[in-house]
Amino acid sequence: MSKLAKQAEKLVLDYARWKGWRVLQVRRVFDANAKRWVTPFGADGKGFPDFLFVRDRVVYAEVKTGKGKLTKEQRQWRDAIRAAGAEWYLLRPLEDWDMVKGALA
């Protein structure tokens, strides 16, 4: 994970806590054998959103920087979450802070 991505996630996390949200952050770990970042979830966990926020409602959010795109699995989670009636957002805090504020109002 790049320093920029870490900075973006920290901005979102700090803001959410400041606004009184309970937060679950899905952290990736580096798999030295595979030489790549992975999320250690089983079953259908691949692509699960970076954050789950709970306060007066439940919000899921994926955080990206620059022109980062959703993976196939991330799109599948987005679609399933929205189909279930929950809120899901793609947040780009370094590019669009107003979206972060709106999602976590």
N, C-alpha and C positions, 0 to 999 in steps of 0.2 A: 504494500500500500504506500502510495506516495505521501510526502509531507503535506502536499496541498490537500489531498483527500482526508488526511487526519485532521488538518486544520478545519476543513469544511464540516466534518462530523462533530468536532469539538464545539464549533459555533452553534450548531443546531442543538446539541446536548445542553450546553450552558444556557441558551435561550429558553429551552423547554423547562428546565429546572427553575429558572427565574420566574417563569409564568405559572409555576405550580403543578406541572405535569409529573406523573410517575412515569419513569422511562425504562424500557428494556432496550439495550443496544446489542445488536448481533455483531460480535467481533469476529474478524477473520484472523486466521493464524497462518504462518508461513510453513508449508510442508517442504522441509529441506530435501527430502528424497525426490519429490516430484518437481521441486524448484518452482513452486507457484503458491499463491495465496488461496486458501480454502476456508469454507465455513463448515465447522464440524457438526453438522446436523445429519440425522438419519432420515429415513423414509423420504418424504417429498420436500425436505428442507432446502435443497439447492435452490438458490434464487430468492429465498425469503427476504423481506425488506430489512433494511439496516436498523430501523427503529420501530418500536411499538410504544405509543404514548397513550396514557389513560388519565383522564381527569373527569370532566363532565360528559365526555364522549371518548370513543376509541379511535385512534388515528394511526395508520401505518404510513411509513415514509421510506423511500429510497433516496439516498443522497449521491449526487454525481457532481463532478467538476468539469469545467470546459465543455467539450462536445461528447462527453461520456454517454454511451447508449445503454439501454436496457438489454440484458441477455434474453434469450428465449424463455428461460425459466423465470426471470423477473417479470416478464410480460404475463406469463401464465399466473403467477401469484397476484399481480395487479388485477387481472381480469377476474380471478376467483374471489378476491377480497371485495371488489366492487359489486360483483354479482350477488354477494351475500349481504349487501347493503351497508358495508363499512366504508370509511373514508380511506383513500390511498392517495399519496402525493409523491411526485418526483420533485425533490428539492435541489436547487442549485444555489446554495447560500452565498457563494462568492460572486455569482452573477445576478441573482434575483432575490435580494433580501426580503422584498415585499411579499413574495410567495411564502417564505418561511413564516413571516408574521401573520399572514392570512390563514395558513394551515393550522397554526398553533395559537390562534386568537383566544 
